[in-house]
Amino acid sequence: MGEIIPYDKRQGVIWMNGEFVDWADANIHVLTHGLHYGSCVFEGERAYDGAIFKSREHSERLQRSAEMLGFELPYTVDEIEAAKHETLKRMGLDNAYVRAVAWRGSGQMGVAAKKAGINVAIAIWEWGDYFADKMKGIRITISDWKRPQPDSAPVKAKAAGLYMICTLSKHAAEAQGYADALMYDYKGRVAELTGAHIFFVKDGELHTPTNDILLDGITRATVLDLAARRKIKVRQRDIMPEEMKDFTECFVVGTAAEVTPVREIKGIEFTPGDVTRALVEDYDKLVRRQLVTEPAE
């Protein structure tokens, strides 16, 4: 495995507040509100063969997330779109990870900081599979942390503060030799991984948790559409932990994870089967524009 280059030591340019700056110069002040109080939203996206997959949907979600945190982006969706595509071009990458981020700045410090000013940046870099040897199926454990209830946090925003417990969960999982952790929600229902939605298979049908407290995942919606095109029945419902042993297949989905099979959830074993393999293949073809899609009936 090659040397990991720290992110502040990489080469290239980053779009920041309407300008392109050298990678090393894309800095913020230590008293930035987003750093101290979590007033930050972001998007994770991927480019395949020179095109950012579902780029506009991500830009629109970034705008919605900002609104949920009580601030307005100083750029329109069209302007963010243009900036993303120009950044990709300047970085000279065909297959890459795209990070758009917006945050309250350093103009005011304190819990209330409406005069702090809003900053937006876009960084793009080369990035491969999120999970090593993902087609073998990953092993995951159960997190001690629960996803919050909707009246305790802006759960539909892709907000930095919501990922604090995800980092804690993933670090604990990796320390135990697992790739990631499954999180339950405040009611004890199966929710999601630290950065991906989860699907199960039983008798050829897909089962996935209801989305009332989870981020409206763009990859999740894409996989639901691919399943509909294959006439795979999907049951979106509450799933309790004791049900997991009754499923035969399991996989997780997300921009970073793409579609990744799961072979174990803390002692419960799964075997990637026909449904999982079909959706892995369909998703890969779709993002690389090799799958011609028709409206699902």
Backbone torsions as a table, in degrees:
resi	resn	phi	psi	omega
1	MET	NA	132.2	-177.2
2	GLY	-71.5	167.3	179.6
3	GLU	-65.7	135.6	177.2
4	ILE	-84.2	121.4	-179.6
5	ILE	-87.8	123.8	177.6
6	PRO	-55.5	147.3	-173.3
7	TYR	-67.0	-24.3	178.6
8	ASP	-85.5	-0.2	-179.4
9	LYS	-110.8	8.0	-175.8
10	ARG	-83.7	170.5	-176.2
11	GLN	-108.2	152.6	176.3
12	GLY	130.1	-158.4	179.3
13	VAL	-128.5	155.3	175.5
14	ILE	-129.1	133.5	175.2
15	TRP	-79.4	124.5	-175.4
16	MET	-142.2	113.8	178.0
17	ASN	52.2	45.9	173.0
18	GLY	88.7	0.0	-179.1
19	GLU	-131.0	154.2	172.3
20	PHE	-94.0	126.3	179.1
21	VAL	-122.7	154.9	175.5
22	ASP	-59.4	144.7	-175.6
23	TRP	-49.4	-46.6	-175.9
24	ALA	-69.8	-16.2	-177.4
25	ASP	-98.8	4.0	-179.5
26	ALA	-83.8	75.6	-173.1
27	ASN	-115.1	161.6	173.5
28	ILE	-128.9	163.2	179.7
29	HIS	-77.5	151.8	-178.3
30	VAL	-64.1	-21.6	179.1
31	LEU	-97.9	30.5	175.7
32	THR	-70.6	131.2	-176.4
33	HIS	-58.1	-41.4	-179.0
34	GLY	-60.4	-30.4	178.6
35	LEU	-72.6	-38.0	-174.7
36	HIS	-88.0	-33.2	-171.2
37	TYR	-122.8	5.4	174.8
38	GLY	73.3	18.6	-179.6
39	SER	-82.0	70.5	-172.5
40	CYS	-148.0	135.8	175.0
41	VAL	-126.9	157.1	-176.9
42	PHE	-155.6	169.9	173.8
43	GLU	-132.6	143.6	170.8
44	GLY	-112.5	124.0	-175.7
45	GLU	-135.4	164.3	176.5
46	ARG	-128.3	144.1	170.9
47	ALA	-105.7	135.9	177.3
48	TYR	-125.2	126.3	176.8
49	ASP	51.7	40.1	174.3
50	GLY	85.7	3.7	-180.0
51	ALA	-126.2	133.9	178.9
52	ILE	-81.1	121.3	-175.2
53	PHE	-70.7	124.9	179.1
54	LYS	50.4	43.5	-175.4
55	SER	-56.6	-49.1	-175.4
56	ARG	-64.3	-37.3	177.7
57	GLU	-60.8	-38.0	177.9
58	HIS	-67.8	-42.4	179.6
59	SER	-63.7	-38.7	178.4
60	GLU	-67.3	-37.4	178.1
61	ARG	-69.2	-35.7	175.4
62	LEU	-59.0	-43.3	178.5
63	GLN	-62.7	-43.9	179.3
64	ARG	-65.0	-40.5	-180.0
65	SER	-62.2	-41.6	177.9
66	ALA	-60.4	-43.9	179.2
67	GLU	-61.4	-38.1	178.2
68	MET	-65.4	-28.3	177.2
69	LEU	-91.5	6.6	171.8
70	GLY	84.4	20.7	174.4
71	PHE	-137.3	160.8	-176.9
72	GLU	-110.6	134.0	177.2
73	LEU	-66.5	138.2	179.2
74	PRO	-79.6	7.4	178.8
75	TYR	-131.9	146.4	177.5
76	THR	-76.6	166.6	176.0
77	VAL	-59.2	-41.3	179.1
78	ASP	-61.7	-40.0	179.4
79	GLU	-67.7	-39.0	177.4
80	ILE	-66.5	-40.1	177.0
81	GLU	-59.5	-47.2	-179.6
82	ALA	-62.2	-40.0	179.9
83	ALA	-65.4	-40.6	179.0
84	LYS	-62.3	-46.7	-175.9
85	HIS	-69.5	-34.7	177.3
86	GLU	-70.3	-36.2	177.5
87	THR	-64.2	-43.6	178.0
88	LEU	-59.4	-42.9	179.8
89	LYS	-63.1	-45.3	-177.6
90	ARG	-68.7	-29.1	177.8
91	MET	-77.6	-14.7	176.2
92	GLY	66.5	32.8	-177.5
93	LEU	-112.3	142.7	174.0
94	ASP	-96.7	-42.9	-179.8
95	ASN	-117.1	117.7	-169.7
96	ALA	-158.9	167.7	173.8
97	TYR	-101.8	139.5	-177.1
98	VAL	-119.2	124.7	178.6
99	ARG	-121.4	110.6	171.4
100	ALA	-101.8	134.6	-174.7
101	VAL	-142.9	143.2	177.5
102	ALA	-135.3	140.4	-174.5
103	TRP	-154.6	156.8	172.5
104	ARG	-74.3	137.2	-172.7
105	GLY	-91.7	-152.7	-172.1
106	SER	-102.8	13.1	-178.5
107	GLY	-70.2	-18.2	179.7
108	GLN	-153.6	138.5	180.0
109	MET	-119.8	133.5	-178.4
110	GLY	144.6	166.8	179.8
111	VAL	-56.9	-48.1	175.4
112	ALA	-88.3	123.4	-174.6
113	ALA	-152.1	54.5	-178.7
114	LYS	-68.3	-16.9	178.8
115	LYS	-97.8	12.7	-177.2
116	ALA	-69.4	-25.2	-177.2
117	GLY	86.9	143.7	-177.4
118	ILE	-106.6	130.5	178.7
119	ASN	-112.8	149.4	176.9
120	VAL	-135.7	137.3	177.4
121	ALA	-140.0	155.7	177.1
122	ILE	-135.7	122.5	177.7
123	ALA	-124.0	142.9	-178.4
124	ILE	-135.3	133.5	179.5
125	TRP	-147.4	165.0	179.3
126	GLU	-76.1	134.8	-178.2
127	TRP	-155.3	132.3	-178.9
128	GLY	-92.6	-142.1	-179.0
129	ASP	-66.8	141.0	178.0
130	TYR	-69.8	-39.4	177.6
131	PHE	-110.4	134.4	176.8
132	ALA	-69.9	139.8	178.3
133	ASP	50.5	43.9	-171.3
134	LYS	-63.5	-28.4	-177.0
135	MET	-71.5	-15.0	173.5
136	LYS	-73.5	-18.0	-174.8
137	GLY	96.2	134.1	-178.3
138	ILE	-94.4	159.2	174.6
139	ARG	-105.3	129.7	179.1
140	ILE	-128.8	156.6	178.3
141	THR	-114.9	-171.4	179.8
142	ILE	-106.9	130.9	179.4
143	SER	-76.9	150.9	172.4
144	ASP	-80.4	-14.1	-177.9
145	TRP	-94.8	149.0	-179.1
146	LYS	-111.9	146.2	173.7
147	ARG	-68.8	137.4	-173.9
148	PRO	-72.8	158.3	177.1
149	GLN	-78.0	155.8	-170.9
150	PRO	-66.5	-16.3	177.3
151	ASP	-97.4	11.4	177.8
152	SER	-116.6	-10.4	179.6
153	ALA	-163.6	155.0	177.6
154	PRO	-76.2	76.0	-167.7
155	VAL	-66.3	-19.8	-179.6
156	LYS	-88.1	-3.8	176.7
157	ALA	-90.3	143.4	171.6
158	LYS	-88.1	80.0	-171.2
159	ALA	-109.7	141.7	-175.8
160	ALA	-57.6	-40.2	-175.9
161	GLY	-61.8	-27.5	-179.1
162	LEU	-72.7	-12.3	-176.3
163	TYR	-94.6	-0.2	178.6
164	MET	-59.7	-47.2	-179.8
165	ILE	-72.3	-22.0	176.3
166	CYS	-69.9	-43.2	176.7
167	THR	-60.8	-46.1	178.3
168	LEU	-59.1	-41.6	-178.2
169	SER	-67.4	-43.4	-178.0
170	LYS	-70.5	-38.7	176.5
171	HIS	-60.6	-44.3	179.8
172	ALA	-64.1	-39.7	179.5
173	ALA	-64.0	-46.6	-179.1
174	GLU	-64.5	-32.8	177.7
175	ALA	-65.2	-24.0	178.8
176	GLN	-95.7	2.9	178.3
177	GLY	90.9	10.5	178.4
178	TYR	-97.7	162.0	178.9
179	ALA	-82.0	-29.6	-175.2
180	ASP	-165.2	-176.8	-178.9
181	ALA	-132.3	141.2	172.9
182	LEU	-88.8	132.9	180.0
183	MET	-107.6	138.7	170.3
184	TYR	-90.9	168.3	177.3
185	ASP	-100.3	-175.5	-174.5
186	TYR	-64.7	-15.9	176.2
187	LYS	-97.3	1.0	-178.2
188	GLY	85.4	8.9	178.6
189	ARG	-81.8	154.4	171.8
190	VAL	-61.8	130.7	-176.7
191	ALA	-116.6	-79.7	-173.9
192	GLU	-163.5	173.7	170.9
193	LEU	-83.3	-174.3	-177.8
194	THR	-68.9	-19.5	178.9
195	GLY	-155.1	30.5	-178.1
196	ALA	-158.6	150.2	174.0
197	HIS	-85.2	160.5	-174.8
198	ILE	-123.2	144.0	176.8
199	PHE	-129.3	147.5	174.0
200	PHE	-124.6	159.5	178.3
201	VAL	-127.1	134.7	174.5
202	LYS	-147.0	125.6	179.8
203	ASP	53.4	39.6	176.4
204	GLY	78.2	1.0	-179.7
205	GLU	-108.3	147.6	176.9
206	LEU	-89.7	140.8	174.0
207	HIS	-127.3	130.9	179.7
208	THR	-144.3	146.0	-176.9
209	PRO	-59.6	148.6	172.5
210	THR	-59.7	157.4	-170.9
211	ASN	-109.0	25.9	-173.7
212	ASP	-72.3	-21.2	179.2
213	ILE	-123.0	7.3	-176.6
214	LEU	-108.4	157.3	174.8
215	LEU	-58.0	141.5	175.8
216	ASP	-74.6	90.5	-172.5
217	GLY	-70.9	130.6	178.4
218	ILE	-72.3	-40.3	176.3
219	THR	-67.5	-39.2	177.4
220	ARG	-57.7	-46.8	179.3
221	ALA	-63.7	-36.5	178.1
222	THR	-64.0	-43.5	180.0
223	VAL	-67.3	-37.8	176.0
224	LEU	-60.6	-39.6	178.1
225	ASP	-67.4	-41.4	178.2
226	LEU	-63.6	-38.2	177.7
227	ALA	-64.3	-40.7	179.7
228	ALA	-63.1	-38.0	180.0
229	ARG	-66.0	-29.4	177.0
230	ARG	-89.8	3.9	-179.4
231	LYS	62.2	32.6	175.7
232	ILE	-87.2	125.1	-179.4
233	LYS	-72.6	137.6	-179.3
234	VAL	-121.2	130.9	175.5
235	ARG	-111.6	105.6	175.5
236	GLN	-91.8	112.4	-170.4
237	ARG	-158.8	172.2	171.5
238	ASP	-68.9	131.1	177.6
239	ILE	-121.5	124.3	-179.6
240	MET	-94.6	151.9	-176.1
241	PRO	-54.8	-36.8	-177.2
242	GLU	-67.0	-15.1	179.1
243	GLU	-78.4	-20.5	-170.4
244	MET	-59.8	-31.5	-178.2
245	LYS	-67.8	-15.7	-177.5
246	ASP	-89.6	-8.0	-179.7
247	PHE	-89.8	151.7	-178.0
248	THR	-100.8	-29.2	179.2
249	GLU	-129.2	158.3	177.9
250	CYS	-153.4	140.8	173.2
251	PHE	-150.7	161.3	-179.9
252	VAL	-121.8	154.3	-176.5
253	VAL	-136.7	146.5	176.7
254	GLY	178.1	165.4	179.6
255	THR	-56.7	-46.9	179.6
256	ALA	-73.5	-46.6	-176.8
257	ALA	-73.9	-21.9	-171.5
258	GLU	57.6	-126.3	172.8
259	VAL	-116.9	111.0	-173.3
260	THR	-121.7	122.0	177.4
261	PRO	-65.2	152.0	175.4
262	VAL	-116.2	132.1	178.4
263	ARG	-106.8	-13.2	178.8
264	GLU	-157.6	138.2	167.8
265	ILE	-121.8	93.6	177.8
266	LYS	43.3	60.9	175.5
267	GLY	96.2	-17.2	175.9
268	ILE	-91.2	120.7	-173.5
269	GLU	-100.7	145.5	177.6
270	PHE	-131.5	154.5	177.2
271	THR	-120.9	115.8	177.8
272	PRO	-55.0	122.5	-175.3
273	GLY	-119.5	-157.9	-173.2
274	ASP	-62.3	-40.9	-177.7
275	VAL	-66.1	-47.2	179.6
276	THR	-61.6	-47.8	-178.5
277	ARG	-61.5	-39.3	-179.4
278	ALA	-63.9	-41.5	-178.2
279	LEU	-75.7	-32.6	172.6
280	VAL	-60.1	-46.9	-178.3
281	GLU	-66.0	-45.1	-179.0
282	ASP	-63.3	-41.5	-178.8
283	TYR	-65.6	-43.3	-180.0
284	ASP	-61.8	-40.9	179.1
285	LYS	-68.1	-38.7	-177.9
286	LEU	-65.2	-48.5	-176.7
287	VAL	-67.4	-24.9	177.8
288	ARG	-97.2	14.0	174.2
289	ARG	58.3	36.5	176.3
290	GLN	-106.2	-3.4	-179.2
291	LEU	-111.4	118.1	176.6
292	VAL	-86.3	120.7	-175.4
293	THR	-106.1	146.0	173.0
294	GLU	-118.8	153.9	179.2
295	PRO	-54.4	130.9	178.9
296	ALA	-70.7	140.1	179.6
297	GLU	-78.2	NA	NA
